[in-house]
Amino acid sequence: MRMSDCGEEMDISRRINSAEPASRGSDYAVSSRFAVAPMIDWTDRHCRFFHRQLSRRAKLYTEMIVDEAVLHGDVERLLGFDTAEHPVALQLGGSDPEKLFRATRMALDFGYDEINLNVGCPSDRVQSGTFGACLMRDPALVSACLTAMVEAAGSVPVPVPVTVKCRLGVNEQDTETALDALADGAVAAGVAGIWVHARKAWLQGLSPRENREIPPLDYARVHRLKARLGTMFVGLNGGLKTLEAARAEMPAVDGVMLGRAAYQTPDVLIGVDAAFSGDGGEAQAAFDYAALIEAMVGYAARHVAGGGKLNHVTRHMTGLFSGLPGARRWRQTLSEGATRPGATPDLIRDAFAAVRLEAAEKAA
């Protein structure tokens, strides 16, 4: 694989003043009606391959990858993915326009469908690196970062859309002014879309988990942003647990994003293609769980043959069948068996057989 030459000098001020807007509007909106949120330690390549078997249309995001890691780490391990994952977006973390420019250029060679900047993560690690949610306090820097990324992503024959994912604000910020300032800078930079987690982030006093649950949701604030920005894509994230709840938001925004609900109860993704077809819904065929199992057995076999561990794949699958007969057997079989010496991908078939047996017993 050819790697781009990323060593050229950058004049950030020139790039800010001269960058052309990325492609935006209908194409991005059509491909982004529904997305699975980027989640650190969860949405790795194995998780995304699994989710793709459940939905053909959902846009899948990588977990956040820091620009420094891309520039100095194992690029293939960090950025590589299976072509079956498309459409797939890379989320980058960082606050240095030059580094983000270079990391974006490197990512283009891997074929990502979108590059996204994280301006929403409130973890201590992110704060120590002065990026993530703390960037809400510096919209001018966010705009400079996005401008650099847009130019980098426009260096290929078909420009790749650049987007940003942010919060409503941080700490004591007024969410009306903070979100508008961030969004206006992003629009000026030429982004294709803005995803908003509809909560504030508190940079001290709350853990990352508490920051996903305690600050109150304010969907109306995101609705107002969309109304103000007109044709600019605005997507909503935060607190959505069902497709019904997600679809209810669609008249006011352009796209919706599920996070933990999609990961912990992945069966919810089975209904995405019908619910978000864009034409008012399409008939949903009965889902072929047997075909899913065989796809995952084959994928796990390739991963293990390449030196990987079975539980790298199966740990993302334990939430399948949630609420259905056999779910507990499925979860126990995978959780307890995948780490045992000599475990093979056939364990996935065994777990599915246990599910079918329990379902048959309950039906009898």
C-alpha positions as a printed Julia matrix, in Angstrom:
364×3 Matrix{Float64}:
   0.0     0.0    0.0
   1.29    3.41  -0.99
   1.65    5.88   1.86
   1.22    9.58   1.14
   4.16   11.93   1.52
   3.15   13.89   4.61
   6.39   15.71   5.26
   5.68   18.92   3.37
   5.66   22.22   5.22
   2.27   23.58   6.2
   1.24   27.21   6.3
  -1.84   26.87   8.49
  -2.99   30.45   8.04
  -2.92   30.04   4.25
  -4.88   26.83   4.48
  -7.52   28.44   6.69
  -7.97   31.31   4.28
  -8.01   29.3    1.07
  -9.56   25.92   1.86
 -12.47   24.91  -0.37
 -15.52   23.4    1.32
 -15.77   19.62   1.26
 -18.66   18.04  -0.54
 -21.72   18.4    1.64
 -25.47   18.13   1.52
 -27.46   15.33  -0.05
 -24.74   12.71  -0.61
 -23.49   12.87   2.95
 -26.99   13.09   4.37
 -28.17   10.0    2.48
 -25.23    7.93   3.72
 -25.49    9.17   7.3
 -29.12    8.86   8.33
 -28.1     6.28  10.91
 -24.71    5.68  12.5
 -23.14    3.64  15.28
 -21.17    5.97  17.51
 -17.4     5.79  18.01
 -16.72    4.13  21.38
 -13.24    3.67  22.83
 -12.3     0.01  23.41
 -15.54   -1.13  21.78
 -15.89   -0.16  18.12
 -12.71   -1.79  16.87
 -12.49   -3.58  13.53
 -13.96   -6.83  14.9
 -16.96   -5.03  16.37
 -17.52   -3.17  13.12
 -17.38   -6.34  11.01
 -19.98   -7.89  13.32
 -22.23   -4.83  13.15
 -22.0    -4.81   9.38
 -23.57   -8.28   9.28
 -26.6    -6.81  11.05
 -27.03   -3.7    8.9
 -25.94   -2.9    5.34
 -26.65    0.82   5.65
 -25.53    1.96   9.1
 -22.42    4.11   9.04
 -19.82    2.62  11.37
 -17.25    4.71  13.24
 -13.9     3.62  14.56
 -13.02    4.22  18.16
 -11.13    7.49  18.57
  -7.52    7.2   17.4
  -5.11    9.92  18.49
  -3.2    11.67  15.71
   0.14   11.05  17.47
  -0.53    7.31  17.43
  -1.23    7.41  13.7
   1.95    9.38  13.02
   4.27    7.3   15.19
   2.55    3.96  15.81
   1.66    0.74  14.0
  -0.43    2.28  11.24
  -1.73   -0.99   9.82
  -2.94   -2.14  13.23
  -4.5     1.23  14.02
  -6.1     2.04  10.67
  -6.55   -1.25   8.85
 -10.05   -2.62   8.39
 -12.0    -5.18   6.38
 -13.53   -3.85   3.17
 -16.85   -5.36   4.28
 -17.09   -2.58   6.88
 -17.92    0.18   4.36
 -19.32    2.74   4.91
 -16.82    3.32   7.72
 -15.57    6.56   9.25
 -12.32    7.21  11.1
 -12.5     9.34  14.22
  -9.31   11.2   15.06
  -8.35   12.91  18.3
  -5.95   15.83  18.41
  -5.59   19.6   18.58
  -2.62   20.37  16.32
  -3.73   21.29  12.77
  -0.48   20.12  11.19
  -0.56   16.72  12.9
  -4.23   16.26  12.02
  -3.46   17.19   8.41
  -0.75   14.53   8.25
  -2.85   11.9   10.04
  -5.75   12.55   7.67
  -3.49   12.2    4.65
  -2.21    8.87   5.96
  -5.76    7.65   6.59
  -6.8     8.34   3.0
  -4.68    5.44   1.77
  -6.81    3.05   3.82
 -10.02    4.04   2.04
 -12.13    5.52   4.83
 -15.44    7.03   3.77
 -15.2     9.9    6.25
 -12.75   11.48   8.7
 -14.22   12.83  11.95
 -12.68   15.03  14.65
 -13.48   14.24  18.28
 -14.53   17.34  20.22
 -16.65   15.46  22.73
 -14.64   12.98  24.82
 -14.23   14.23  28.44
 -11.78   11.62  29.78
  -8.73   12.64  31.85
  -6.44   11.21  29.18
  -7.99   13.4   26.52
  -7.91   16.48  28.74
  -4.21   15.96  29.47
  -3.61   16.07  25.73
  -5.76   19.2   25.39
  -8.21   17.74  22.91
 -11.62   16.11  22.96
 -14.36   17.98  24.81
 -12.03   20.64  26.21
 -11.71   21.99  22.65
 -15.27   23.31  23.02
 -13.58   26.22  24.8
 -11.49   27.08  21.74
 -13.7    27.1   18.63
 -11.07   28.99  16.62
  -8.58   26.16  17.15
 -11.24   23.59  16.22
 -11.89   25.51  13.01
  -8.17   25.54  12.22
  -7.92   21.79  12.84
 -10.93   21.08  10.64
  -9.65   23.37   7.89
  -6.4    21.41   7.78
  -8.26   18.1    7.73
 -10.6    19.28   4.95
  -7.66   20.25   2.78
  -5.95   16.94   3.42
  -9.13   15.01   2.66
  -9.58   16.98  -0.55
  -6.25   15.83  -1.95
  -7.72   12.69  -3.54
  -9.7    12.51  -6.82
 -12.96   12.15  -4.88
 -12.75   14.31  -1.73
 -13.53   12.48   1.51
 -15.99   14.28   3.81
 -14.66   15.66   7.09
 -17.0    15.99  10.05
 -16.88   16.91  13.71
 -18.53   15.33  16.76
 -19.0    17.65  19.72
 -20.94   18.32  22.91
 -23.37   21.16  23.62
 -20.65   22.79  25.69
 -18.48   22.16  28.73
 -18.69   23.15  32.37
 -20.51   26.48  32.87
 -20.6    27.44  29.17
 -23.84   28.8   27.79
 -24.86   26.08  25.34
 -26.48   28.58  22.99
 -23.28   30.53  22.38
 -20.81   27.66  22.81
 -22.45   25.32  20.32
 -23.09   28.08  17.79
 -19.46   29.21  17.95
 -18.18   25.68  17.45
 -20.62   25.0   14.62
 -19.93   28.28  12.82
 -16.21   27.59  12.84
 -16.81   24.08  11.54
 -19.01   25.36   8.71
 -16.36   27.94   7.8
 -13.78   25.16   7.68
 -15.83   23.3    5.07
 -17.06   20.28   7.01
 -19.7    17.98   5.55
 -21.54   17.49   8.81
 -21.74   18.16  12.53
 -22.67   15.41  14.98
 -23.79   16.62  18.4
 -23.93   14.61  21.61
 -26.86   16.46  23.16
 -25.33   16.9   26.6
 -22.79   19.15  28.2
 -19.53   17.6   29.39
 -18.16   18.37  32.84
 -14.38   18.28  32.73
 -14.01   17.87  36.47
 -16.08   15.92  38.96
 -17.66   13.4   36.6
 -16.2    10.22  35.13
 -16.56    9.54  31.39
 -19.42    7.17  32.2
 -21.15    9.77  34.39
 -20.68   12.33  31.6
 -22.76   10.04  29.37
 -25.57    9.79  31.91
 -25.76   12.7   34.37
 -25.72   15.93  32.33
 -29.29   16.34  31.08
 -30.12   15.7   27.46
 -31.24   18.69  25.43
 -32.42   17.52  22.02
 -34.21   20.82  21.47
 -30.85   22.62  21.44
 -29.67   20.39  18.58
 -32.96   20.98  16.77
 -32.36   24.73  17.0
 -28.85   24.33  15.63
 -30.17   22.43  12.63
 -32.87   25.05  12.02
 -30.25   27.81  12.12
 -27.73   26.08   9.85
 -30.22   25.18   7.13
 -28.72   22.77   4.59
 -25.7    21.84   6.73
 -25.96   18.24   7.98
 -26.62   18.07  11.72
 -26.81   14.67  13.42
 -28.03   13.83  16.93
 -26.35   11.51  19.44
 -26.96   10.79  23.11
 -29.52    8.78  25.05
 -31.2     7.13  22.06
 -31.97    3.51  22.92
 -34.4     2.33  20.25
 -34.98    2.8   16.54
 -38.39    4.22  17.33
 -36.86    6.92  19.52
 -34.23    7.62  16.87
 -36.75    7.92  14.05
 -38.82   10.31  16.14
 -35.93   12.78  16.01
 -35.46   12.63  12.25
 -37.92   15.4   11.28
 -35.75   17.87  13.22
 -32.25   16.6   12.3
 -30.52   14.92   9.37
 -29.16   11.82  11.09
 -29.16    9.89  14.35
 -26.42    7.98  16.11
 -26.77    5.15  18.64
 -23.88    4.17  20.9
 -24.21    1.83  23.84
 -27.65    0.63  22.83
 -26.22   -0.61  19.54
 -23.28   -2.29  21.28
 -25.04   -3.84  24.26
 -28.16   -4.94  22.34
 -26.85   -5.35  18.78
 -30.08   -6.94  17.52
 -31.4    -3.37  17.35
 -29.26   -2.91  14.23
 -31.26   -5.53  12.35
 -34.08   -3.02  11.86
 -31.92   -0.12  10.67
 -32.03   -0.8    6.94
 -35.83   -0.84   6.83
 -36.34    2.01   9.29
 -33.85    4.4    7.68
 -34.21    3.57   4.0
 -35.11    7.19   3.28
 -38.32    6.39   1.46
 -40.62    6.09   4.42
 -39.51    2.59   5.33
 -39.2    -0.66   3.45
 -40.37   -4.16   4.22
 -38.07   -5.92   6.66
 -37.32   -9.51   5.78
 -36.85  -12.12   8.48
 -33.26  -11.91   9.65
 -31.03  -14.9    8.83
 -29.22  -15.56  12.09
 -27.67  -18.74  10.7
 -25.97  -16.76   7.93
 -24.72  -14.26  10.51
 -23.2   -17.06  12.57
 -21.42  -18.56   9.58
 -20.06  -15.15   8.57
 -18.67  -14.62  12.06
 -17.22  -18.13  12.24
 -15.39  -17.51   8.98
 -14.17  -14.09  10.1
 -13.0   -15.43  13.47
 -11.19  -18.3   11.75
  -9.26  -15.82   9.58
  -8.4   -13.73  12.63
  -7.18  -16.74  14.62
  -5.2   -18.06  11.66
  -3.44  -14.69  11.53
  -2.33  -15.0   15.15
  -5.29  -13.32  16.84
  -7.37  -14.58  19.75
 -10.93  -15.82  19.49
 -12.2   -13.55  22.25
 -11.03  -10.49  20.29
 -14.03  -11.22  18.06
 -16.53  -12.89  20.38
 -16.4   -10.25  23.13
 -18.37   -7.94  20.86
 -21.05  -10.55  20.19
 -22.23  -11.42  23.7
 -25.16   -8.97  23.61
 -26.77  -10.71  20.64
 -30.2   -12.27  21.3
 -30.76   -9.9   24.25
 -34.27  -10.44  25.55
 -34.77  -13.57  23.47
 -34.84  -17.22  24.59
 -31.32  -18.57  24.89
 -29.6   -15.22  25.4
 -28.09  -16.28  28.71
 -26.73  -19.53  27.27
 -25.27  -17.62  24.33
 -23.56  -15.11  26.58
 -22.19  -17.73  28.97
 -20.92  -20.01  26.21
 -19.0   -17.22  24.5
 -17.75  -15.49  27.64
 -16.54  -18.62  29.38
 -15.35  -20.57  26.36
 -13.55  -18.08  24.14
 -10.58  -17.66  26.48
 -10.04  -21.36  27.16
  -6.94  -23.0   25.68
  -7.72  -24.61  22.36
 -10.94  -22.68  21.79
 -11.83  -22.52  18.1
 -14.34  -20.49  16.11
 -16.66  -23.5   16.24
 -17.52  -22.2   19.7
 -19.72  -19.6   17.98
 -21.68  -22.4   16.29
 -21.97  -24.23  19.61
 -23.33  -21.13  21.32
 -25.87  -20.65  18.54
 -26.94  -24.29  18.79
 -27.61  -23.74  22.49
 -29.77  -20.73  21.65
 -31.79  -22.68  19.1
 -32.24  -25.56  21.52
 -33.58  -23.33  24.29
 -35.86  -21.51  21.85
 -37.24  -24.87  20.68
 -37.76  -26.02  24.26
 -39.69  -22.86  25.12
 -41.81  -23.18  21.98
 -42.68  -26.82  22.69
